[in-house]
Amino acid sequence: MGQSAGYSLGVMTIGTVFCNKCGSQNSSAAQFCSICGAPLANALPASNPLAVPDATLAAPPQAQYLQPGSATQTTSKGYGGFWIRFVAAVIDGIIVQAMVTPVVFIVGLMIGVAGAVATTGRGPGIIAIWIGGVFGLFASWLYEAAMESSSKQATLGKMVLGMKVTDLQGNRISFARATARHFCKYISAMIMFIGYIMAGFTDRKQALHDIIAGTLVQRG
């Protein structure tokens, strides 16, 4: 019997074959060529556009699923809300004060001694307070901007609690942006600290200074 060129549907075979001798087309069920009478045992199969494909061949390809850890899999990260950021700020405040207090004490002592020698007024004490305040602000800015723009992307307080500061695409921020974020915190504080509280209810837990500077505080 000639070789079938079609696809199987159940037990029925549909298709045609070409005769090896004269090249005429014959039914795949024929044993001999209808034109020249040659046997069709080794006939070449002919394509049949009306052939019905086997159900297994028509089955759709299996869906491809992303496996955990694959290169195309994206992992979502959480954001640092109000309270965890508050705790981190307390830790950072203690660290900054630990660095600032000895310096302010020494500077204040030197100014106080000089003032006691020169005059008995309260001027030297006021100057010492101003210098201490300015130095504290400077140290806080430098500490925060340098740490958040470093490879760690976080102050020590944020590092302890597993947070880091990024831009809106999750990338490391520059020192300039970290500086802008730091000084925008004064705006968040001036409006009755509402700018800080916003971190508790905005979509990506952004405080006002994060929105202005275009930053995120991510966890994990």
Number of C-alpha atoms within 10 A of each C-alpha: 13 23 21 20 21 22 19 18 14 8 5 7 16 18 22 24 28 23 26 16 14 12 14 13 18 22 21 25 16 16 17 19 23 15 13 12 12 15 17 24 16 13 26 19 20 19 15 14 8 10 16 15 14 13 11 9 10 9 9 7 7 6 6 6 7 11 9 10 9 8 8 9 11 10 8 7 10 13 20 25 22 17 12 15 19 16 14 19 16 12 16 19 14 12 16 18 15 11 14 19 14 11 15 20 14 13 15 21 15 14 19 19 11 12 17 14 9 10 10 9 10 11 12 21 16 14 15 20 15 13 15 20 14 13 16 19 13 12 16 20 19 15 16 22 25 20 19 26 22 16 10 16 24 23 24 21 22 26 14 11 15 15 25 25 26 22 18 16 9 14 12 20 21 17 17 13 16 28 18 18 23 20 14 18 18 13 17 19 15 10 10 10 15 14 21 23 20 20 24 16 12 13 9 18 22 26 25 23 24 28 19 14 19 17 23 25 25 21 16 11
